[in-house]
Structure formats: C-alpha cells, structure tokens
Amino acid sequence: MYWSRLIFSILLCLSIGAQAQKVKLSPEAEIYVMTLGPYQEELYSAFGHSAIHLKDPYNKVDWVYNYGVFDFQQENFFWNFARGKMLYRLGMSRYNAFKNHYEKENRYIIEQRLNLTLEEKQALVDYLAENYKPENREYYYNYVYDNCATKIREVLNDRFPGRITFETSYMEEGKTIRDLMDDYLTYQPWGDWIIDIGLGMQIDKEADEMEYMFLPDYIQKAFEGATFKRDSVTVSLVAETVEVYKPTPETPENGVFTPFNVFVIFFFVVGFITNRDFKKEKRTKWIDPVVFTLAGLLGWWLVFLWAGTEHLSKDNLNLLWAIPLHIPLAYLTGVKKLQPFLSKYFLVIALLYGLLILLWSVLPQPLHQALIPYILTMILRGFYIHFDLRKQLKLRAN
C-alpha cells in the first residue's frame, strides 16, 4: 500500500503539460468542488481530501487541481516536517486517474458543480493557472489553517471577494477544533493518542465558521448551502451535487492493542512486579527506566514542539505528566549521592500525578483517557522508588 501511495503522489507531481498554464474555456466548461471521503489505512488520509475539477469537453480538458501534493525530494524534507515548515504545493492530474485512485480505496466522491457564469469560470481558472506557476504553487502547510480543504475556500474567496456567504447551520455550540479532529479518529486510536499528546490548547478553542472548513466534509457542507452575489442578485453557489462514487459499506476495526488496552496491561504487569518487590523487600531496578522513559521522551519532544516548531503545540498541558526530567533521573536511582534528592523527587512526582488524576476532568485541555492507566503506573512506581530509597538511606545512616 505504501508504494501505491508513493507512486500516486509522484504522478500528481507531474505537470499536465504546457496547456495547463492557460486555457480559454468554452461554454461547455464546468467547475466542480470535489470532496473525497476518509481512508483509514493511513493517519494523514483519515480526514478526507478536497480538490477542484475542471471539465471542458470542447477543449478536451478534464483536470483536477489538488493542493495536497508534497515532494519527498524537497531540501531538508524531514527537518522541515519536524519543525512544521512543510512545503505543499498545487498539483494537477488527469481526472480519471485521480478518481480511479480514490475509488480503489473505496472512498466516497462527491462533486458540487459551481453556479458560475462563463466569465466567472474563466476568472477562476486563470487564478488557478497563475497559482500553478512554479514560482507560485508552493505554500507552507498547516493542518488546520492552510491545507487542501482551506485552499478551496481561499481560492473562491480570493477570486470573488465578499461575494460568497457560506452555510453554517451544521456548526455545533462549544465544539472545538480538537473535537472536530476526534470525530475522524475513531478508527485511528494510536493516531488519536499521539495527536492529543502533541497538540496543545491552541486547538481547544471553540471552532468558528472558517475553522470548521479545515475538514473536507465541512467544505462540502459549507458550499452546499452557500450563496453567491452577482450584481444585485443572490444565487446558490452550488448548482448541482453529484455523488460520483458511493463506497461499499465497510466496518474498520481497531484491534486489541489500542493505547488504553496496552497501558492497562502495562499497569498490571508493573503492579505484579511491584507487589513481588514489596514482598521480597527489594526493588527490580530495570523496571523503573522502562516505566518513566516514555514520559521523559515525550516530555522532551513536547518541549521541542512548543519552543522550536510551527506546529499547534504551544501551551500543552501534557507536560504535567510527560516530564522531561524523568530522563535522565529515572536512570540514576543507583547513584548514592543522588538518592536523598531522588527519594523526594519521586515522592513529589507521585503526589503531583495523583493530583492530576483528581483534576483530570476540569483541565482546560482534555488529556487522552488512555493516559490514566499509564499515570497510575507511574504513581505506583514513584511511591515505591521513594519507599525503597528512603529505606536504603536509613540503613546506611544506621
């Protein structure tokens, strides 16, 4: 599946030809906004996709304009990705090849024919042709504010400023950007887990009309009831909605090893080891780095995301449990000079984690529920490290 996706991306990067730079539309030309359904095989496709379809039989034109193209060969690709400075670009492809790819993945395809005059269609296509020039086609991707879906809205608003009023009846009071993401991650439990950890309170604001439209489905809904001003007349923006492909019903499965299940199992394994240690009056030293390494690594990652990237990761309350200092401190409990400090450190950590569990439901940023058994594991082990180190200190004092 990876190679088919890669090949498809490469094909989208290929120029459709010099004719794409400028085309004089015939009266037969039509422009459609395409909405392509979610696909659960990869996290990045779980939210769906948007594109623009230009069809002009007289000129033998059947093209798709697609703002969701990126190039693995771009300079510093992985570093740019890590920093949130990812360059995406406008790509073009033949309609049938584009459509067939999404049909093979069993993703619904909905097309909305825009209610534009020939002059307005020409103006829109000229705008896209200008965007497609090499010096204009790249943009810095942002998964909420600048992506394949928001570009569709932006193109229409830029070309016809002040003339479009979007439908908003689908909006729900109090629904945040994070809530909107979660709606699409039911079958992506690990993706949902890492997104909830990596993104901060910037996505916990109530989503406004524009922010809903970072998702392709809401582009489709917003366009469906939108109106378009033409001189003194207001008309519907969409003349016709066509269901191009209706997918075969499928029921994805999350499997057994969801984050919650994994951390519950981890809690019981560590609990068993801790109970055995207590009975034998010793401490299994290798288990403590295992317990605290994940939280430490994620803590340093969150610090990097907050301070060194353009991701929506600032003001992230996951740093209340993903504490960077766990690395290296969890590895130093055998250093006698540090044991007085570490005894107090892990006692304070266990108490703070206990307070975090008590305040879980009232935090301004919702933390992922699968973290609860993991934090309980760190509480258990934190108290036991404190108990064991204090016992060692007393023995040495005597």
C-alpha positions as CSV (number, residue, x, y, z in Angstrom):
1,M,0.0,0.0,0.0
2,Y,2.9,2.4,0.8
3,W,4.3,2.0,-2.7
4,S,1.0,2.6,-4.4
5,R,0.5,5.8,-2.4
6,L,4.1,6.9,-3.2
7,I,3.6,6.3,-6.9
8,F,0.3,8.1,-6.8
9,S,2.0,11.1,-5.2
10,I,4.7,11.1,-7.8
11,L,2.1,11.1,-10.6
12,L,0.3,14.0,-9.1
13,C,3.6,15.9,-9.1
14,L,4.0,15.5,-12.8
15,S,3.0,18.5,-14.9
16,I,-0.1,18.0,-17.1
17,G,1.6,20.0,-19.8
18,A,2.2,23.5,-21.0
19,Q,-1.5,23.8,-22.0
20,A,-2.4,23.8,-18.3
21,Q,-0.9,27.3,-17.9
22,K,-3.7,28.9,-19.9
23,V,-6.9,27.6,-21.4
24,K,-9.8,29.6,-22.9
25,L,-12.9,27.9,-21.7
26,S,-15.8,27.0,-24.0
27,P,-19.5,27.4,-23.0
28,E,-19.5,23.7,-22.1
29,A,-17.0,24.2,-19.3
30,E,-17.9,23.3,-15.8
31,I,-16.1,23.6,-12.5
32,Y,-16.7,21.2,-9.5
33,V,-15.5,21.1,-5.9
34,M,-14.6,17.6,-5.1
35,T,-14.9,16.0,-1.7
36,L,-13.2,12.7,-1.2
37,G,-14.0,10.6,1.8
38,P,-11.7,9.5,4.7
39,Y,-9.5,6.4,4.3
40,Q,-8.4,4.6,7.5
41,E,-5.2,2.8,6.2
42,E,-3.1,5.9,7.0
43,L,-3.5,8.7,9.5
44,Y,-3.0,11.5,7.0
45,S,-5.9,10.3,4.9
46,A,-8.3,9.8,7.8
47,F,-9.7,13.3,7.4
48,G,-10.6,13.1,3.7
49,H,-9.5,15.3,0.8
50,S,-10.6,18.2,-1.3
51,A,-9.8,19.2,-4.9
52,I,-11.2,21.2,-7.8
53,H,-12.3,19.5,-11.0
54,L,-12.3,21.4,-14.4
55,K,-14.2,19.8,-17.2
56,D,-14.5,21.3,-20.7
57,P,-15.4,18.6,-23.4
58,Y,-14.9,21.1,-26.2
59,N,-11.3,21.7,-25.3
60,K,-10.8,18.1,-24.2
61,V,-10.0,19.3,-20.7
62,D,-10.6,17.0,-17.7
63,W,-8.3,18.1,-15.0
64,V,-8.0,18.1,-11.2
65,Y,-6.4,20.9,-9.2
66,N,-5.1,19.4,-6.0
67,Y,-3.4,21.4,-3.2
68,G,-2.4,18.3,-1.3
69,V,0.8,17.4,-3.0
70,F,4.2,17.3,-1.3
71,D,7.7,16.2,-2.6
72,F,9.9,13.8,-0.6
73,Q,12.9,15.3,-2.6
74,Q,12.5,18.8,-1.3
75,E,15.5,20.2,0.5
76,N,15.6,19.3,4.3
77,F,12.3,17.4,3.9
78,F,12.3,15.6,7.3
79,W,13.7,18.6,9.2
80,N,11.0,20.9,7.7
81,F,8.4,18.3,8.6
82,A,9.6,18.1,12.2
83,R,9.5,21.9,12.5
84,G,6.1,22.3,11.0
85,K,7.5,24.1,8.0
86,M,6.3,21.6,5.4
87,L,6.1,22.8,1.8
88,Y,3.0,21.6,0.0
89,R,2.0,22.7,-3.5
90,L,-0.7,22.8,-6.1
91,G,-0.6,19.8,-8.3
92,M,-2.6,18.8,-11.4
93,S,-3.6,15.4,-12.8
94,R,-6.0,13.8,-15.2
95,Y,-9.4,13.4,-13.8
96,N,-9.9,9.7,-14.5
97,A,-6.6,8.7,-12.9
98,F,-7.3,10.8,-9.9
99,K,-10.9,9.5,-9.5
100,N,-9.9,5.9,-10.1
101,H,-7.3,6.0,-7.3
102,Y,-10.0,7.1,-4.7
103,E,-12.5,4.5,-6.0
104,K,-9.9,1.8,-5.5
105,E,-9.6,2.9,-1.9
106,N,-13.4,2.8,-1.6
107,R,-13.7,6.4,-0.7
108,Y,-16.8,8.3,-1.5
109,I,-16.5,11.0,-4.2
110,I,-18.9,14.0,-4.1
111,E,-18.8,16.7,-6.7
112,Q,-20.5,20.1,-6.4
113,R,-21.0,21.9,-9.7
114,L,-20.4,25.6,-9.1
115,N,-23.1,28.0,-10.3
116,L,-20.8,30.4,-12.2
117,T,-21.1,32.2,-15.5
118,L,-18.6,31.5,-18.2
119,E,-16.8,34.7,-17.4
120,E,-16.6,33.8,-13.7
121,K,-15.4,30.3,-14.6
122,Q,-12.6,31.8,-16.8
123,A,-11.6,34.1,-14.0
124,L,-11.3,31.2,-11.5
125,V,-9.3,29.0,-14.0
126,D,-7.0,31.9,-14.7
127,Y,-6.4,32.3,-11.0
128,L,-5.6,28.6,-10.7
129,A,-3.3,28.8,-13.7
130,E,-1.4,31.6,-12.0
131,N,-1.2,29.6,-8.8
132,Y,0.2,26.6,-10.8
133,K,3.2,28.5,-12.0
134,P,6.4,27.1,-10.4
135,E,7.1,30.3,-8.5
136,N,3.6,30.4,-7.0
137,R,2.5,26.8,-6.4
138,E,4.2,26.1,-3.1
139,Y,2.8,27.0,0.3
140,Y,3.5,26.2,4.0
141,Y,1.1,23.5,5.1
142,N,-0.8,23.8,8.3
143,Y,-3.2,21.0,9.2
144,V,-5.9,23.4,10.5
145,Y,-5.3,26.8,8.8
146,D,-3.7,26.0,5.5
147,N,-4.4,22.7,3.8
148,C,-6.0,21.0,0.8
149,A,-9.5,22.0,2.1
150,T,-8.9,25.5,3.3
151,K,-7.2,26.3,0.0
152,I,-10.5,25.6,-1.8
153,R,-12.3,28.2,0.3
154,E,-9.4,30.6,-0.1
155,V,-9.3,30.3,-3.9
156,L,-13.0,31.1,-4.1
157,N,-12.8,34.0,-1.6
158,D,-9.7,35.5,-3.2
159,R,-11.2,35.4,-6.7
160,F,-14.7,36.6,-5.6
161,P,-14.0,38.7,-2.5
162,G,-17.1,39.5,-0.4
163,R,-19.5,37.7,-2.8
164,I,-19.8,34.3,-1.0
165,T,-21.8,33.6,2.2
166,F,-21.2,30.1,3.4
167,E,-23.7,27.8,5.1
168,T,-23.2,27.5,8.9
169,S,-26.2,25.5,10.2
170,Y,-24.0,22.4,10.7
171,M,-22.0,24.2,13.4
172,E,-22.4,22.9,17.0
173,E,-22.1,25.1,20.0
174,G,-19.0,24.5,22.1
175,K,-17.3,22.2,19.6
176,T,-13.6,22.7,19.5
177,I,-11.0,22.0,16.8
178,R,-9.8,19.0,18.8
179,D,-13.4,17.7,18.9
180,L,-13.6,18.0,15.1
181,M,-10.4,16.0,14.7
182,D,-11.6,13.4,17.1
183,D,-14.7,12.8,15.0
184,Y,-12.4,11.4,12.3
185,L,-10.1,9.3,14.5
186,T,-12.5,6.7,15.8
187,Y,-10.6,4.0,13.8
188,Q,-7.2,5.6,14.4
189,P,-6.7,5.0,18.1
190,W,-2.9,5.5,18.1
191,G,-3.1,8.4,15.7
192,D,-5.7,10.0,18.0
193,W,-3.5,9.3,21.0
194,I,-0.4,11.0,19.5
195,I,-2.4,14.0,18.2
196,D,-3.9,14.5,21.6
197,I,-0.5,14.5,23.2
198,G,1.3,16.5,20.5
199,L,-1.1,19.4,20.0
200,G,-1.7,22.0,22.8
201,M,-4.5,24.3,23.9
202,Q,-4.4,26.1,20.5
203,I,-6.9,23.6,19.2
204,D,-9.1,23.7,22.3
205,K,-10.8,26.9,21.3
206,E,-14.4,26.7,20.0
207,A,-14.2,26.3,16.2
208,D,-15.5,29.2,14.2
209,E,-17.0,29.1,10.7
210,M,-13.7,29.2,9.0
211,E,-12.0,26.7,11.3
212,Y,-14.7,24.0,10.6
213,M,-13.6,24.2,7.0
214,F,-10.2,22.7,7.6
215,L,-12.0,19.4,7.1
216,P,-13.2,18.5,3.5
217,D,-16.6,17.3,4.7
218,Y,-17.3,20.8,6.1
219,I,-16.1,22.4,2.9
220,Q,-18.8,20.3,1.2
221,K,-21.5,21.3,3.8
222,A,-20.5,25.0,3.7
223,F,-20.6,25.1,0.0
224,E,-23.9,23.2,-0.3
225,G,-26.0,26.0,1.3
226,A,-23.7,28.9,0.3
227,T,-25.0,31.9,-1.7
228,F,-23.2,33.9,-4.3
229,K,-23.8,37.6,-5.1
230,R,-23.9,38.5,-8.8
231,D,-24.6,42.2,-9.2
232,S,-28.0,42.8,-7.4
233,V,-28.9,39.1,-7.5
234,T,-28.0,36.4,-4.9
235,V,-27.9,32.8,-6.2
236,S,-26.9,29.5,-4.9
237,L,-23.2,28.8,-5.1
238,V,-23.8,25.2,-6.0
239,A,-25.9,24.4,-9.0
240,E,-25.9,20.6,-8.6
241,T,-24.4,18.0,-6.3
242,V,-23.3,14.7,-7.8
243,E,-22.5,11.5,-6.0
244,V,-19.8,10.2,-8.3
245,Y,-18.8,7.2,-6.3
246,K,-20.7,5.6,-3.4
247,P,-18.4,3.3,-1.4
248,T,-19.1,-0.3,-0.4
249,P,-20.0,-0.3,3.3
250,E,-17.1,-1.4,5.5
251,T,-16.6,-1.7,9.2
252,P,-13.0,-0.8,10.2
253,E,-11.6,-2.5,13.3
254,N,-9.3,-1.0,15.9
255,G,-7.8,-4.4,17.0
256,V,-7.0,-5.4,20.6
257,F,-3.8,-3.3,21.1
258,T,-5.3,0.1,21.5
259,P,-3.5,2.7,23.7
260,F,-5.9,2.1,26.6
261,N,-5.6,-1.7,26.5
262,V,-1.8,-1.5,26.2
263,F,-1.5,0.8,29.2
264,V,-3.9,-1.3,31.2
265,I,-1.8,-4.4,30.6
266,F,1.3,-2.4,31.4
267,F,-0.2,-1.3,34.7
268,F,-1.0,-4.8,35.8
269,V,2.5,-6.1,34.7
270,V,4.2,-3.3,36.7
271,G,1.8,-3.9,39.6
272,F,2.7,-7.5,39.7
273,I,6.4,-6.7,39.7
274,T,5.9,-4.1,42.4
275,N,3.9,-6.4,44.6
276,R,6.6,-9.1,44.3
277,D,9.3,-6.5,45.1
278,F,7.4,-5.4,48.2
279,K,7.1,-9.0,49.5
280,K,10.8,-9.7,48.8
281,E,11.8,-6.3,50.2
282,K,13.8,-5.4,47.2
283,R,13.4,-3.3,44.1
284,T,13.6,-4.5,40.5
285,K,15.8,-1.7,39.2
286,W,15.4,-2.2,35.5
287,I,11.6,-1.7,35.6
288,D,11.9,2.0,36.7
289,P,13.6,3.3,33.5
290,V,11.0,1.3,31.5
291,V,8.1,3.0,33.3
292,F,9.5,6.5,33.1
293,T,11.3,6.6,29.8
294,L,8.2,7.1,27.6
295,A,7.1,10.0,29.7
296,G,10.6,11.5,29.6
297,L,11.0,11.1,25.9
298,L,7.6,12.6,25.2
299,G,8.3,15.4,27.5
300,W,11.5,16.4,25.6
301,W,9.5,16.0,22.3
302,L,6.8,18.4,23.6
303,V,9.4,20.9,24.7
304,F,10.8,20.8,21.2
305,L,7.3,21.1,19.6
306,W,6.4,24.1,21.9
307,A,9.6,26.0,21.6
308,G,11.2,25.1,18.2
309,T,8.4,24.4,15.7
310,E,5.4,26.0,14.0
311,H,3.1,23.1,15.0
312,L,-0.1,23.9,17.1
313,S,1.7,22.6,20.1
314,K,2.1,25.6,22.5
315,D,0.5,25.7,25.9
316,N,0.5,21.9,26.1
317,L,-0.8,20.6,29.4
318,N,0.6,17.1,28.6
319,L,3.8,18.4,30.1
320,L,2.1,17.9,33.5
321,W,2.7,14.2,33.1
322,A,5.3,14.0,30.3
323,I,8.1,15.4,32.5
324,P,11.4,15.7,30.6
325,L,13.5,15.3,33.8
326,H,12.4,11.7,34.0
327,I,15.3,11.3,31.5
328,P,17.9,11.0,33.0
329,L,16.7,10.9,36.6
330,A,14.9,7.5,36.3
331,Y,18.3,6.0,35.3
332,L,20.2,7.5,38.3
333,T,18.5,5.9,41.3
334,G,21.6,3.7,41.9
335,V,23.8,6.8,42.4
336,K,24.2,7.1,46.2
337,K,24.9,10.8,46.2
338,L,21.6,11.5,44.4
339,Q,19.4,9.1,46.4
340,P,18.3,11.7,49.0
341,F,17.2,14.0,46.2
342,L,15.6,11.2,44.1
343,S,13.7,9.9,47.0
344,K,12.0,13.3,47.4
345,Y,11.7,13.8,43.6
346,F,9.7,10.6,43.0
347,L,7.5,11.2,46.1
348,V,6.6,14.7,44.7
349,I,6.1,13.2,41.3
350,A,3.7,10.5,42.6
351,L,1.8,13.2,44.6
352,L,1.6,15.5,41.6
353,Y,0.3,12.7,39.4
354,G,-2.3,11.8,42.0
355,L,-3.5,15.5,42.0
356,L,-3.5,15.4,38.2
357,I,-5.8,12.4,38.2
358,L,-8.2,14.2,40.6
359,L,-8.3,17.3,38.4
360,W,-8.4,15.4,35.1
361,S,-12.0,16.4,34.2
362,V,-11.6,20.1,34.9
363,L,-8.4,20.8,32.9
364,P,-8.8,23.4,30.1
365,Q,-7.1,20.9,27.8
366,P,-8.6,17.4,27.6
367,L,-6.0,14.8,28.2
368,H,-6.4,11.4,26.5
369,Q,-8.2,8.8,28.6
370,A,-5.7,6.1,27.7
371,L,-3.1,8.0,29.7
372,I,-4.9,7.3,33.0
373,P,-3.6,3.7,33.5
374,Y,-0.1,4.9,32.5
375,I,-0.1,7.7,35.0
376,L,-1.4,5.3,37.7
377,T,1.6,3.1,36.8
378,M,4.0,6.0,37.4
379,I,2.2,6.8,40.7
380,L,2.6,3.3,41.9
381,R,6.2,3.1,40.9
382,G,7.0,6.6,42.1
383,F,5.8,5.8,45.6
384,Y,7.8,2.5,45.6
385,I,11.0,4.2,44.5
386,H,10.6,6.7,47.3
387,F,9.9,3.9,49.8
388,D,12.9,1.8,48.7
389,L,15.4,4.8,48.5
390,R,14.3,6.0,51.9
391,K,14.8,2.5,53.4
392,Q,18.3,2.4,51.9
393,L,19.2,5.8,53.3
394,K,18.0,4.7,56.8
395,L,20.1,1.5,56.6
396,R,23.2,3.5,55.6
397,A,22.5,6.0,58.4
398,N,22.5,3.2,61.0
